[in-house]
Amino acid sequence: MVQKLFHELPADEREGFESACALHGFVREDFDVAAEEGIPSSGGPNRILREVIVARVAGGEARRYPGGAGAAWTVAFEQDLERDVFGFPLAD
């Protein structure tokens, strides 16, 4: 299993994440983001799964998102922001 940090993710995923943060009053630095790749799959030997872990720096709330091809996990992350799963943005 390989772990990638936020800056190692594809540009479209980083941009989608940062856009979701900005839309809800957060900044990227409010979260720790990493992806785990190469998770064993029951879908066959050629299938490589990834999971994206997002954790709020203040408060420690964390969520895991299926991170297949593309930036679909950023949509699920934004839905969690809408539901206040990660709490509220900190005041400057």
N, C-alpha and C positions, 0 to 999 in steps of 0.2 A: 504494500500500500504506500502511496506517495502523497505527501501533503504539500499543497501549494498555498502560499499566502496571497493576500488581496492583490498586491502589485503583479503577481504572476498569472492572474486570471486573464482571460481574453478581454480585449478592450470593450466589446459590446456589453459584457457582463459588468465590468467596472463602471461604465457609463450608466447603465440601467440602475445599478445600485445607488450611485451618487445622485442620480435624478430622483429616485424614490425618497432618499434621505432629504434632499432639498425641498421637495414638495411638501414634506411633513414637518419641516423646521429642524431637522437634524443635520449634522455634518458627518462625513465619512469617519472621522476620528472618534465619533461616539460609539463605534462598533469595532470589534475584532472579527475579521472575516477570513476563513480558510476553507479550502476544498480538499477532501480526501478522495483520491482516485485509486482505482484498482480494487474496489471492494468486491469480494467474491459474489458471483451472480448465479442464480439457478437458470438463467436464460441461455446458457451455452458457454463454451470456452472462449469464444471470441467477443463476448459481451463484457465491456468494462464499465462498471458503474462508478458514479461519483456522487458525493454528498457534500453540500455546502453548509458550513456551520457559521452562524452569525450570532455573536454574543455582545450584549450591551456592556460597555466598559464600566459605566456607573450603574450598579444595581444587579448586574450579573445574569439577567434574563438571557436565555439562549434558545435558539431553534435550529433544527436541522432540516434542510430542504433537499429533495432529490435534484441532482444537478446534471441530468442528462445533457444531450447536445443543446447548445443555445442558452439563452438567458431567461428561460421560463421561471427559474427559481426567483428571479428578481421581482416577478409579478406576485408570487406568493409572499415574498418579503414585504412588498408594498401593501398587500392586503392585511398583513399582520400589523403594520404601522397604522393603518386605518382603524384597526380594532384596538389600538393602544396596548398591544401585547408587550411592547418594549417600554411602556411608560411614556412620559412626556419629555420633550426636549428640555435640556437645561438652559436656564437664562444666561445670557452673556454677562 
